[in-house]
Each structure stands twice: as structure tokens, then as C-alpha cells.
Amino acid sequence: MSPPAASSTIEREGAVLARNAAPAAAAGACAGDYVALLKPRVMSLVVFTGLVGLYLAPGALHPLLAFIAVLCIAVGAGASGAINMWYDRDIDALMARTKDRPIPAGRVAPENALTFGVVLAAGSVTLMGVAVNWIAAALLALTIAFYVFVYTAWLKRRTPQNIVIGGASGAFPPLIGWAAVMGDISLAPLTLFLLIFMWTPPHFWALALYRAGDYAKAGVPMLPVVAGDRETRRQILVYTLLLVPAALAPCFVGLSGPVYGAAAAALSAAFLLHGWRIMRDRRDIVAKRMFGFSIVYLFGLFAMLVVDRAMGLGW
């Protein structure tokens, strides 16, 4: 299921040309291009889950420090995105979904993107440590390092389990938010980590199903490329089943109450229905619907955690 060697060689040579052409064309870069490097859509989910972790923590944090903590989480996430785009500029140039990103499109020079990302990463961790606490700063640094070195540089191009292991980087923000308030980590915020960790594979593999051609062209061993369509759909259903107890876990540790529990059960039932449909109907539109609903699902769960706490039903 991998692309032929000759075709792969030609494509990679084209990617090298794209790398070399980018600096020459980057003079026209605008502020919007640098914002795009931060992956703002991904950042929005990261910021929201981090903010919820901060809100759910039973301690108190001055509003200004809370704002700084959330800002640092946002900037750190954006820094990770910028460094990821620098590293992946060769394969981004080959995929329809990513070829118009600022670096492969030639609007931002690779070295400028890397410098931008590194400065933001160092600045966010330092500010978090100095203004909030060094436990939260250490977790933020770990998140950035995990995404850049473990997921992007090590796993993504080597194993179909890339998103399973590497997805841990996206699960850290609630821990960071909690640590910003409490200065430590306990079992309660770890349930939020587990929730995002178990959600990531079905979320991303649904996308990979209808983008499998892109990944094959770029030589990225995503599960549909390596194991095939049928096995990917089976794994999506398996992880969706495993996600249900993870979604209910906050109830069992006292982090949430009945309002969240009822919402989590209803949302999980709907997500399971999508997982069942994706096994029985192999049209791309079904995978696209599951991918779209997966985002609504996670936002909905974390929003209901906030509602539940606001009603005084947790802890």
C-alpha cells in the first residue's frame, strides 16, 4: 500500500526543491502567515482544555496570573505548531491538505519559522515559571518537547502508532492548567489527560481515512496506509469503546457530578454510533462526519465540566 519507490523518489526530490525555494519567496510574508504557523484551530482546543483544567482546580489563582497561565499555554502550543511546520515542510509540500501552509507555499522562510517557534517556546516556558510556578512551566516544556521530538521528529514518520503515543502531547494542557493553580498534579486532572489521550486516535484516524492518499504520497505511515482501511475502522471502534469509561472517569474521582455524567453518557453514545457507522459504511462522508463530531464531542465534554462545576456539583 506504500507508493512505488520511483514515484516516492521523484516526490521527495520535489519536496527538497520546495525547501530550497521557500527562503527566496519568503520576503512577502505577512502577520497572517506567522499566525498560521501557530495552527490556531488546534490552539483553540488546547487553550480551552487548559482553561478548563485551571477552572476545575479547587485552589485559587489571581485573575492576572490565570490569564498569564492560559496565554503561556496558547503560546507554547503555537510554538510547537511552528516548529512542527518547519520540520515537516517537505511532506507538507506533498499533501493537498497542507501544501498551502506558509513554508511549503514559500511565504515564510524555514529558518524564520524555526526561530519564531523556538523563541515563543522559550518565552512561554520562562514566563510561566517566573509568573506562575515552575511545576506548570515544567509541564509546558514537557508538552512542547514531546510534540516536537517524540511525535514530530521520532514517531510520525516511523510507526502507525504515531498518533496513539504522540497524542499524549495534546492531553497535557488540562494538567498544566491544574498545576498553575495547585502547584502539583493529582489523580483528578489525570482523568482529563486520559480522556484526551483516548479521544485522539479515533479523532485523528477518522481524518486519516479520507486523507489516506495524501499520507501515502508523502510516505507517512498512518494506520490506513500501513494496515488498510478495514483495520483502521476496527481500531476506531475499539478506541471509541475504550473512550466511554475515560469520559466517565471524572465522575468517579469526584471531579464532576451528575450533570456532567449525564452529558458524557449521551455524547459518548452518539460518538459510539459514529464509530459503529464507520465500520459498516466505508464512504468518505461517514469518516468526515465522525471527524467533525469528534471535535464537538471533546468541546462538549469539557464545556459540561465547567457547567457542572458552576452548579456546584463537583468536588
Steps between C-alpha positions, in 0.01 A plus 500: 500500500804724504576715192745351245864575570558694178195718558601555860848609391360752252260639758771538761726675250213740441474554873869587517446758226212641704730531800757690302251726328326612817765746626512685169126555495461576870555874469125546460411341833231684694376481858229258394761252381665498841161457665440200269826347623345484848223264377225716654223240459700243693600770750136582574433148629826496697421834664145396585601174668781677686260767620255235622779325692582833664133569580437159652798516738367556853762761593506871418711696252501876445313582176809665350710191570223279360504707181879469479478123550245459219702733277812290559310182414379664177843631403666169586250313283559746217875462535464123466295550185758732346789261567289211369438689176872571467589133543219367279538750217610228257196275550266800537596598145370163374159492666195687375390579857830669590666618179370855546652540844737800524829308461424262209311783328818710522358781711718439808863390494562176694767655722265786590227254599743303716630813672144619556401168658808467721471857631131453580567165668778637721302814580181316596679254731705775663201727557296212642779417744573854612141625521305187600707203621773271374291181518263640240800627302663155507180339374476760222862431401428126503197552277698697242792256509270199469322643195818613327746222580286194579206543262632717215865396474485140623159333465314669217711362215585165661192328641122481449475540878626858461173661593431258788824573685557850365145598586610532862633846416146623439384353830732705723324844498244417772788382720683826435194705588447299819867529599489877443249523784605216728873473439470121472319218319248259651270221379214734407674689215655173379148389404484799266835397352366146449185633335691697235757223456228242419308746283794581272529173301136478380501875437814497287449166329159618377687782326769261377240275336393759247849648469679164462613585147676811626687307768597223260633756252713660771621167636346553846407162654157591627286202595283497183816499285675222691216281632227582252152647509323211676749473788496876552123498531520212748756688708282811497211299644725338762637833620152651498386223734801560725424871498165456676639408846767767457227758439319391817816483714470860633176392672673216684773722649265776614609750236149524358141423594178370342457775241836421343438126541172516307652716228806273470278193467286662230796640302685169526196310374491731197873455444460122521229521236747678271756228573248230413401675178860539392537120524196433284516785249834565330411823323728797567204709611449270801863542608471877451190509718672306775801731486275807525296354784815399690588869538148582619522204737816615677392864518164385634651283773730774625222760478278278716779465755487878534120503525508225760755688712312831461194323643706384796460132420866393495750466784 
